[in-house]
Amino acid sequence: DMCTAYAGAGVSEHQEGVELSPEYLFSRIKMIEGSTESWGADLRMVCRALVSFGTIKKEDSPYELEV
């Protein structure tokens, strides 16, 4: 699921020209799925999240993935 969120954010970053938050996109995907325990989001789900919620700049995101 994070892989698809990173893919969606990466493609959108190229278009928008700013660094975006894959963590925010991941949270919107989980919101659509209705469960934080579900797995297997695909690119269709990422597109649905992007259309429904958009995305935000990484610096404006309340979410951060600890690496």
C-alpha positions in Angstrom: 0.0 0.0 0.0 2.8 2.4 0.7 4.4 1.4 -2.6 1.3 2.6 -4.4 1.1 5.8 -2.4 4.7 6.6 -3.2 4.0 5.8 -6.9 1.0 8.1 -6.9 2.8 10.9 -5.1 5.9 10.5 -7.4 3.8 10.9 -10.6 1.9 13.9 -9.1 5.2 15.5 -8.0 6.5 15.4 -11.5 3.3 17.1 -12.7 3.1 19.6 -9.9 6.8 20.4 -9.5 6.7 20.1 -5.6 7.5 17.4 -3.2 4.3 15.7 -2.1 3.4 13.6 0.9 2.9 9.9 0.2 2.0 9.4 3.8 -1.0 11.7 3.4 -2.0 9.8 0.2 -1.6 6.5 2.1 -4.0 7.8 4.8 -6.6 8.8 2.2 -6.3 5.3 0.6 -7.0 3.7 4.0 -9.9 6.1 4.5 -11.5 4.9 1.2 -10.8 1.3 2.0 -12.4 1.8 5.4 -9.7 -0.1 7.4 -6.1 0.5 8.4 -5.7 -3.3 8.5 -6.5 -3.9 4.9 -3.7 -4.6 2.3 -3.5 -4.6 -1.5 -4.2 -1.1 -2.7 -3.7 -0.8 -6.4 -3.1 2.1 -8.8 -6.9 2.4 -9.4 -7.3 3.1 -5.6 -4.4 5.6 -5.7 -6.1 7.4 -8.6 -9.4 7.4 -6.7 -7.7 8.9 -3.6 -6.0 11.6 -5.7 -9.2 12.6 -7.5 -11.3 12.5 -4.3 -8.9 14.2 -1.9 -5.9 15.5 -3.8 -2.6 15.6 -2.1 -0.6 18.0 0.0 3.0 19.2 0.1 5.3 17.1 2.2 6.1 20.1 4.4 2.4 20.6 5.2 1.6 17.0 6.0 0.7 16.0 9.6 2.0 12.5 8.8 5.6 11.3 8.7 6.9 7.9 8.0 9.8 7.0 10.3 12.5 5.4 8.3 
